[in-house]
Amino acid sequence: MESSSEDTESSCHSSKEISLRKGESIRDKMRAAGVLGDYLRHIKFDPVKKYQPSKGSVVREPITNHLDSSYFGEISIGEPPQKFSVLFDTGSSNLWVPSVDCKSPACFNHAKFKANDSATFTPGGQSYTVSYGSGAVTIVLGSDTLRVSSITVTNQEFGLSEDEPTQPFYFADFDGILGLAYPSLAVGGTATPLEGMLEQNQLAEPIFSFYFSRQPTYEYGGELILGGIDPGLFQGDLVWAPVTQEFYWQSVTGWCSQGCQAIVDTGTFLLTMPQDYLESILEALGAQETSYGVSTGPLNPLKPLPQSNGYCTLGIEVTYLPSPDGQPLWILGNVFLKEYYTAFDMANNRVGFALSV
């Protein structure tokens, strides 16, 4: 990336570290239940559709983006606190969890927020819809106390889902999603959790960072560090790249002759690339594309996803859509982030990368 390397002082003295868990992916659970094939046949999915701007109160975020995402952490909402597991997602900006009023099967096996049990809940009344290829999630706004580790944000706006598509949410380890992208992406102009943390002086610095373990377990999959960085989790200095638009965490890369855009998205598992670059990468890796559109090849040093037949599935998928400015778009998901510690600097609008330990 076109950026410069600079020394970074430790700011984790007052930062809050949230342990991430690594569960079984939605894709694997749906495959075991025998419903994955039918689901995928009915989904016309391009991963970059998530990043196309929409109008009004409808956010189009294909949930297939989360099929392989299985890193999640714990938050609580309300007084007394009600606990939820959430996907910490740098590709969206809203916070939502299931409501006790949700009658969808997807809500039956997940924690549900009970508004009547919280002494600090304030109903908002406004509703909006998050549309997916498989259906839509209907969410009603409210406000309450949000706790993330030792961070406390009062009167935080959040969404209560009243209807969710059974597939794939029923199979998710996480109950809801906590968005960490820019406020301009938030549905209905609602205040984001990060805005609340900053306004109520809950962060030591306007920065957060992710570490994804290269050998994750259910009990420890990595860390989200709110308010700073932890130099003990990466090698050398962070290399910074400026954000090109305050919407997603998007930067310019030098990977393409005409220039490329790359979005860092913790809600995506794979590395997504433009179709034009797939053939040369497969050739370099000695891999091939199967009839199912999945690139496979012998074991190689780029840590592909293991398979039982002696071959590996590469953690790559293809997109045909450009970024909003017309340049080829790459999405840096968990496969990339397991190799690189990543810092998100809200004050200076930049993203920093360094090799993980």
N, C-alpha and C positions, 0 to 999 in steps of 0.2 A: 504494500500500500504506500501511497505517496505521503510519507509522514516522517517525523524525525524522532530519534531516540533521545530520551532525557532521563536524568536521575529522578527517582520518585521516592519521596520520604514516606516512611510508614505513618499511616493515619488510622491504624486499627486500635489505638489506645482506647478510644471512646466509641469505636464502631461496634455494631451488633452482628454477631455471626449466627446464621440460621442454618442448622444442619439439614441437608437434603437427603431424601430417601430414594432408592432406585427400586421400583417395583416391576412386575411383569407388564409388558406393553399391552395396549389395547389390541393391537394387531394379533399378538400371540393368544390372547384370551378369546378373541372372536374366532380365530382359527380353531382353537380347541373346542369351541361351542358349535362349530360347523356352519357359521353364518358369515364368515369373511368373504368367501367367493361371491355369494349372492350380493352382499353389500357393495363390493368393489365393482361388480358388473353394472350396478345402477348408479354409480358415481362417476360423473365425467369431471375428473379432477386435474387442475393445473395448479401447482403449489403457489404460483405467483398471484393467483386471483385474490389471495388474501390481501395483497398489497395494492390493489386497485382502489382508488378513492371512491366512496359511495356517497349518495346524497340523502338528506333527511335523517331519520332516526333508525335506519336499517344499516347494520354493519354486516358485510359479507365476508365471513372468515371460515373457509372450508375446514370442517373439523377433521378431515383426513390429515391435516397438518399435525394433529396430536395423536395419530394412530400409534406411532412408535415412541412418543414422548412419555417417559415414565419417571421423571425426576420431580419430586414434589416435597413440600414442606408444610409445617403446621402454623396456623394462625388461630386467633379466636375473635369473636365478635359478640358484643353485648355485655350486660352486667346483671347477673354473674356471667363470666365468659362461656361462650359455646364454641367448642373446638371444631376446626375444619382442616382438611388436607387440601392444598391448592397447588396448581401449576403456576410457578412464577414465570410469567411470559413477557419477554421484551418485545414481542410482536403485537401486543394489544395494550390498552390503557385502562380498561374498566375492571373493577372487582365485582364478582358475583358468586353467590353460593346458592344451593337449593333452598327453597322455602318449604315450610311445613304444609303449605297449601298446594304444593306440587303433587299431582296425582299420576304423573307419568311413571312407568316402570323404572326409568332411569333414576328416579329419585328414591325409589324404595330401598335400595341397598347403599344409600349414601347419607351422610349426616345432613340434617335439615334444620334451618334456622327457625326457631320458635319466637316470633316477635313478642307474643304475650308474656314470655318468660323473662324478657329483658326490661329492666327498669329504666333504661336509657334510650330505648328505641323510639325513633320519630318516623312515622310514615311519610313518604314523599308524594305518592300518588301517581307520579309520571311513569309511564311504561314505554318500553321499546322492544324491538325484535332483533335478535341476532339470527341471520339467515344462513343456513348451511345447505350443502348439496342434498342432504338427506332429510331436511326439514328445518324447523325454526325453534329457537329457544325464546320464550316469552318471559320478560323480566320486569318486575316492578321495583321502583327505587325506594330506598329508605335511608336513614342515617342512624349510626350507632357508634359505640366505642370499638375501635380496631386495635388489636394487640398483635404484634409480630415480635417474638422474643421479648425483650424488655422495652420495646418501643410501644408507646400508647398514643393513639390519635383519637381525640374525641370528635363526635359529630361527623364521622367519615361517611360520605355517600357510598352506597353499594347497591348492587342489584340482587333481587330475590327471584330466582327462577320459579315460574309457575307451570311451565310446560317445557319438556326437553325431548329430543328424539331418542328413542330407546337405543338405537345403534348410531354411534358407538358409545354414548355416554354411560350406558348401563355397565360397560366393561371397564370403565376407567377406575384407577386406584384413587385418583383425586376427586374431591367433591365439587370444586369450583376452580376459578381462574383469578389470579391477581396480576393485572397488567402493569408493566413497567416501562411502556413506551411513552412518547411525549403527550402532554395534555391535549394537543390539537387533535389527537386520534380518539379521544374519549367520546362515547356516544352521549348525545344530549348536553354536551358541555359540562358534564359532571366533574367534580374535583377528583383527581386521581389519588391513590394512596400515597404516592411519592410527594405530591403537592401538600397533602395533609401533614406528612412527616416534616417537610421543610418549614411550613408555616408555623408549626407548633414546636419548632426547634428540637426535634427528636433525632436529627442526624448530626454527627460531629462535622461532617463535610458533605456538600452536595454531590456525592459520588456513591456508586455501589458497584459491586464486582461479583463475578461468578467463578467458582472452581468446580469442575466436574471431574470426579475421580476416574482414573483410567482402569481401575478395578473396583467398580461400584458394587455395593451390597444393598440389601433392603434397609439395613440399619444405617449405612453411611454411603451416600452416593455423591457427596460433595458439599459445597457450602455456598450460600448467598451471604455476602457481607454488605450490610447497609451502613453507609456513612464512612466508608474507607476501603482500604485494600490490605492484603496480608502478604508482604514480601516473602514470607516463608513458604508460600504456595506456588511461586514461580521462579524462573531462572533469569538472572540479569535484570535489564531495565524494560519497562513497558515502552512499546513503540506506539505512538498516537496517530490516529487518522481523524481528520475533521468530519463532522456530520454535515452532509450536503443539504438536508432539509429536516426541519424539526417536526418530524412526523413519526417515522420509524428510526431506529438506530442504523442509519444508512450512510455509507461512505463511498468515496471514489477509490477504485483499485486500478492497478496498472497491468491487470491480467489480459486485457484485450487491446489490440492495436488502436481501436477507435475509442477506447475507454470503457470501463464497466462500472456498475454500481453493485455494492454488496450490502445486504441487510443482515445484521447479527440478530438471530432469533432463537431464544431459548425454548420457544414453543414448537420448534421444528427439530426433528431428529436427524434428518439426512443433510448432506451437502447438495444443494440444488444448483444446477448450472444450465446455461443456454444450450440448446440442442446442437448448435454449430461446433461446440467444443468437445462433445462427447466422444466422437470417433478418435480424435488424436489422443485423448486421455486413455481410452480403452487400449489403443495400440501400444502406448507407452507402458501400460501395466500388464500387457499380455492377456487381456480379458476380452470377453465378447458379450454382446447383447442377446438375450434369449428371446424366444417368441412371446414371452410375457412382459417384455420391456424391462427386464431386470438384468443388470450387468453382472456377469459372474466370471471367475477366473481362479487360477491356482492361488495358493497362499502367497502373499506378498507383503512387503514391509509397511504398507499404508494402513494396516490394521483394519481390514474389511470385516464385515459381519460374518461370523463362522457359521458353517452349515455342516450337517452330518455326513455328507457324501464326499468329503475331501475337497470340495470347492467352497468358495466364499461368495457371498453376495456383497458387492461393493456398496458402501453407504452413500450412493449417488442417485439422484433422480433428475429428470430433465424438465425444463420449462420452455414454453414457446412464447411467453409474453415478455416484453421489455419492461424496464422500469418506467415510471410516469414521464421521465424526460427523454425516453426513447432509447437509452443505452441498454446493452445487455445486462441482465440482472442475475446475480448470484445470491443464494441464501445460505448463510453460515449457521448450520444447526448444531445439534449436540455432538455429531461425529467430529466436527471441526473443533468445537469448544472443549472436548475432552483432551485435546492436545494443547490448547492455548487458554491460559488464564485471561479473562477478559474484564476490563474495567469500563464503566460507563460514567463519564464526567458530565454532569448536568450543567455545571457552571460555565464550562468552556466548550460545551457541545462537541465532544470528541469521544472516540472509543480507543482504548488501549489494549494491546496484545503482548503477551510474553509466553514463552514455553512453560507449560505446567511442570511441576516437580513430579 
